[in-house]
Every structure is written in structure tokens, then in C-alpha cells.
Amino acid sequence: MQLRVLSTLLNEMDGVAPLSHVLLIGATNRPDLLDAALMRPGRFDELVEVTPPDAAGRGHVLRLRAARMPLSREVDLEAIARECEGWSGAQLSALCREAGMCSLREHLETPSAAPRHFRAAMSLVHGTPQSLLGAHVASWAGPHGSSPAAPPGAIGAAGRRPGV
């Protein structure tokens, strides 16, 4: 089934009849699973990098997600943000949710998430393994003109260029 879907998509992208006013947008958080045929020159005109947030961004996400959570005074969201390098916003949200659940499991009547709950949650919610992304992502450099190598979470926009 997957092969037929891929074949149909490639045929539509490379079809005989010229396409106009067509924009195809694709996104992945698993570039290592993309078929090489999708990344051939001319298929995607642009690759847009969507990187995981930096330390300040991670701190902002954690503050937003923990805003309505009862936290103990010992919880340092900025320190947690520094420990979670490479984590996406979704992973940080899951971390807060799981820390809250750990707290609820411990004290249902008066839950208050403590550093130990965040540590326990970190063992359950993992950041993106960089080993999945490495060489495969780096191989995207070059065939796409001036576009740099697409990093983790790259989004591509495709469509036929006028006259192509």
C-alpha cells in the first residue's frame, strides 16, 4: 500500500501535464524514513528548517505548560530547560504532563509537582535521538541548489515551477 501511495505522489509531482498554482507542503520528524526518490532535485524547491527551541524557548514552553500546575518551590524550570537540549515543544509539554501525573499518583489530595517528579518524567519522555538524524539529514545538502541541508523537522514546499 505504501509503495502505491509513494508512486502516485511521485507521478503527480513529475506528471506529464504541467501543474500550475499547485503547492505541495510536506513535513517530517523522521527524515531517516523518507524515500530517496522524494528528495531528488526538482521535487521540493525549498527546505525550511524548524529546529527545536533553544534554552530560552524551552524555558518559555515549560513556563507556559506549567502555568496552571501546582509546583513545589524547589522546581527550577530554567534548570530543567537546560537539561532538555534538543527537545521539541511537544516533548516538553509531555514532560510537564507526565510530571503532573507522577505528582498525582503520589498525593492525589494535594498534588504538587516536585523536582523528583520531573526527574521521573524525564525517564519516561525522551528527547529526539540525534543518531536518527545525523548522516541522513546531512545527505540532503547539495542537490537542492542553494538550500542548506535540511535539519530535524525540516519542512519542504514543492510544486512545479512555472514553465518546468
N, C-alpha and C positions, 0 to 999 in steps of 0.2 A: 504494500500500500504506500509506504513512504517513498519508494522509488518512483511510483507513478505520479505522486504529488510533485516531487522534485522535477521529474521530466516535463510535466505540464507547465510548471513555473518557468523552467528554462526555455521551453518552446515559446511561451508567451513573451518572455523577455527578448528573445532573439528572433521572434516570428518574422515571416515573410512580409506581411503588411506593416507599413510604418505606423507607429503609435504616436499620437500627438496628445498633449495635455494629460499625460499619464505620469503619475508619481508613485513609485513603489518604495515603501519605507520598511526596513527590517531591523530588528533588534535582537540581541542575544547576550546572555551572560555566560554562555558556554561556547566560545569561538572554536574550541578544540573539536567540537562535534559537527562543524559546518563542512559540507561537501566542498571540495576544492573547486568544482565547476562553478559554484556560486560566486567565487571570488576572482574569477578571471577578469582581465582588463576589459572595460567597457560595460560590464554588468552593473556595477554600482559606481556612480560618478563621484560620490563623496563618502568618506568615512568620518563620522563625528565621534569624538572621544567623550565619553561620560565616565569620569573617574570617580572612585569612591571619595567621600568627603575627607578633607584634611582634619587636623586635630580640632581646630575651631569649629568646623562644620559638624564633626562628630559630637562635640560638646553641645552645640545648638540642638541637634537631633535628640540627644539624651535629655536635655532640659525640657524640650517640648513633650517628649514621650513620658517623662516622669513628673510633669507639672501637676497632675492630679493624683499622683501616687503618694501615699504616706511613706516618707523616707526617714530613716534614723539620722541623727545629726552627724554620724560618722561617715555617711556616704559622700564621697567626693566624685561628682560626675565628671569633672575635668580630668581627674586621675584615671577614671575608667575610660574616658575618651582617648587618652594617650595609650592605654593598653590595647585598644581595639584598632590599631592601624590596619588599613586595608578593608575594613568592614563597611558594608553598604548601609544606607539608611534603613532598609528593611531588616537587616541583621541586627542593627542597634535597637530597633523597635521590638524585635523578637526578644532581645536580651532584657529589656525593661519588662516586657510582658512575663517572661519566664522568672525573673527575679521577684516580681509581684506574686506569681503563683507559688514560688518557694516560700515566700513570707506567709501567704495564706495557709499553706499546708502546715506550717509550724504553729501559727497563732491565728486561728480563724476569727476570734472575737476582736482582737486588737492587732491587726496586721501592720507591720512597719518594716519596709524593706531595709535590710542592713547590708554592709559590705559582704558578709558571708553569703547572702542570697545572690548578690551579683556574681560572686566567685563561682557559686554552684551553677548559676545560669550560664556562665561562660563555658563551663564544661559541656553544656548541652547545645549551645548555639555557637557555631563555629564561623569564623571569617572565611572568605574565599581562599582556597589553597592556591597560592601563586604558581605552584608547579603545574596546575592545569592550564595556565595561560601562557607561560613563557615563550617557548620557541614557536609555537603555532601562531601566536599573535605577531611575533617579530617577522614571520614569513610573509606578512601582508605588505610590508614595505616594498616600494619599487614599482610593481606592476600597475599601480593606480596613479600614475603621473606624479603630481607634486604632493599628493596626500601622504601624510606620515603613516607609520604603522598604526593599525587600529589597536588600541589597548582594551583591557577588560571592559565589557559592557558597551562595546562600540555599536553605533547605530549607523546604518548605511541608508542613503537615499538613492534610488535608482529610477530609471526611466530612460526612454530613448531621447537622445539629444536631437534637436530639430535637424533634419537632413541626414541622419545617420541610419 
